[in-house]
Amino acid sequence: MELLKIESTKQTPEIDFNNKTGVLLIRGRSMSENSFEFFKEVNLWIEEYLNSPVEETIVKIHLEYFNTSSSKCILEIFKKLKKINDIQDKNINIKWFYDEDDEEMMETGEDYQDITDLPFEILIANE
């Protein structure tokens, strides 16, 4: 299985998924007109990763903005990753970063936590 690295653009986020460390990073802005197409490769990678996840998978999300279609794609990613909790001796932890003055993004992380019932840490970004 290959590492998945996608450089950020003005419209799409950076994706850095490492199957060896179990760290999955999504950072930047996600406002592509066709988010489903952009996240297609991400979803395929996750499906393959689910065949042999590491002991602890850490998902780091730090988005400064995302549109409605991206929101649906992110929720789909969380739903797929939730399957890790069903695998014996495997855990997942979501780290949702938001800028200190962005209360809406903080609340969005809390909403995802409620919807998915995944273990979230809602954190102020240090960057």
N, C-alpha and C positions, 0 to 999 in steps of 0.2 A: 504494500500500500504506500502510495506516495504522499508526501506532505502537500497540503493545499495552501498556496499563497497567491493571493490576488491583490495587486496594488490598488490603492484608493484612487478615485477620480473625483471631479467636482460633483458627480451624480451618484457614485457608488462607494461603499465602504471598503476599507482594507479587510481582507480575510486572511487569517494566519492560523491554520488548523494543523496541529502536530500530533499524529497518532502515537508517537513514541512517548511523549511527555503527558499527553492527555489534556493539553491546554489548547483551547479553541478561542480565538480572538476575533471579534467583529468591532471595528472602530471607524468612526468618521461620520459621513452623511450618506443616507440611503434614500434617494429621491428619483431613482430611475423610472422612466415611464413604463418600463416593462420589468418590474422587480421579480416577477415569477421566472422570467428567463435568466436574469442575473443569478438568482438563488438556486437555479436548477442544478448546477454543478456542486453547490454546497450541499444540497439535499442528497445527491448521489454519493458524495464523499461520506456523509453521516451514515447513510444506510450501510456502506461498506465497513465503516468504523464500528458499527454496532455488532458486527460479527466477532470482534475481538478487542473490546475497549480495555484500557488500562484500569488499574485498581480504582483510581480517583480521576474523574474527568472534571476539569475546571473550565467553565465557559465565562469568558470576560467580554462583557458588552459595554462599549462606551460610544454611544451615538449622540451626536449633538443635534441631529434632526433626522426624522424619517417620515415618509409619507404613508398613506393608508395601505397601499398595496404592500409596502415593505413591512408594515406592522403585521399583516396577515402571514407573510413569509417567515417572520421571526417567530410568530406563534407556532407555525408548523415545525420549525426547527426545534423549539422547546418540546413539542409533542413527541417528535421522533426521539429526542434525547432522553425523555422520561423513561423510555424502555430500559435504559441502563439500570435504573433502580430495581428492575425485575430480575437482573442477573445477579446470581449469588456472589457475594464479596466484591461487588462493584458499587461505586457511589458517584453521584454527580453533585456539583456545587456551582451555582450561578452567581457571578459577581457582576452586579448591575451598577455601573458608574454613571454619575451625573455631575454636571457642573454645579457648584454651590448655589448659584443664583437661578437655577433651572428647576423650579418646584414641579413643573408639569412633567419633566422627564423622570423625576423621582417618583411621582405618583404613577406614571406609566409602568415603571418597574414593579411597584407594589401591585398594580392591577395584574400584570403577568404572573406574579407570584400567586395571587389569589386564584387566577384562572387555571394555572398548571399544577398547583400544589407541589412545586419543586422547591428545594431549599435555596433561597435567595439571600444574598448579602447586598443590601442597598448602600452604596458607598459614595462619598464625595470624591470626585476625581482630584488627584494631586497634580495633574498636568496643566 
